[in-house]
Amino acid sequence: MADTSSNKPSTEPIKVFRATGMSVAVFANTADDGRTFYKLTAQRIYRGGDNKFRTSNSFSVGELPQLILLLHRAWAFASDLEEDAKAPAEK
């Protein structure tokens, strides 16, 4: 089965939602048919034992409420962009 979406993700997020020690980024991607779709990534930033900053995609149970809020905000942003793109076609 052929994948119809572009496998090349955008290099820069179009929007980043941040809270203490974590972020959710929204990326715009273009499918082969020219339509734009959006992907979200979540990461946690922490300082390792060597005192250098590191990132992780795992979250503690205590961090989940804040992560859920960030994901909701990013989802609402991306959903609005998708709705705005559909609106001219519906008129």
SULHU-V162212 format. One record per residue. PHI is phi in radians with two decimals (NA if undefined). D_CENTER is the distance of its C-alpha to the mean C-alpha in whole Angstrom. Layout:
BEGIN
PHI|D_CENTER / PHI|D_CENTER
END
This chain:
BEGIN
NA|26 / -1.41|25 / -1.51|21 / -1.56|20 / -1.65|17 / -1.25|16 / -1.54|16 / -1.65|15 / -1.24|11 / -1.13|11 / -1.49|12 / -2.12|11 / -1.18|8 / -1.50|9 / -2.81|8 / -2.23|7 / -1.84|9 / -2.17|11 / -2.50|14 / -0.87|17 / 1.33|16 / -2.61|12 / -2.65|9 / -2.22|5 / -1.90|4 / -1.91|3 / -2.02|6 / -1.72|9 / -2.26|11 / -2.02|15 / -1.34|17 / -1.04|20 / -1.47|22 / 1.65|20 / -1.37|18 / -1.68|14 / -2.29|11 / -2.16|7 / -2.22|5 / -2.07|2 / -2.23|4 / -2.13|6 / -2.59|10 / -1.97|13 / -1.94|15 / -2.56|19 / -1.77|22 / -1.36|24 / -1.06|28 / -1.54|29 / 1.24|27 / -1.69|24 / -1.30|21 / -2.34|19 / -2.16|15 / -2.56|15 / -1.85|12 / -1.90|15 / -2.31|16 / -1.38|19 / -1.02|20 / -1.18|21 / -1.50|17 / -1.05|16 / -1.00|17 / -1.20|15 / -1.10|12 / -1.04|12 / -1.06|13 / -1.11|10 / -1.09|8 / -1.11|10 / -1.09|10 / -1.16|6 / -1.09|8 / -1.09|11 / -1.07|10 / -1.14|9 / -1.10|12 / -1.09|14 / -1.10|13 / -1.13|14 / -1.13|17 / -1.08|18 / -1.21|18 / -1.36|20 / -0.93|23 / -1.07|25 / -1.24|25 / -1.46|27 / -1.42|29
END
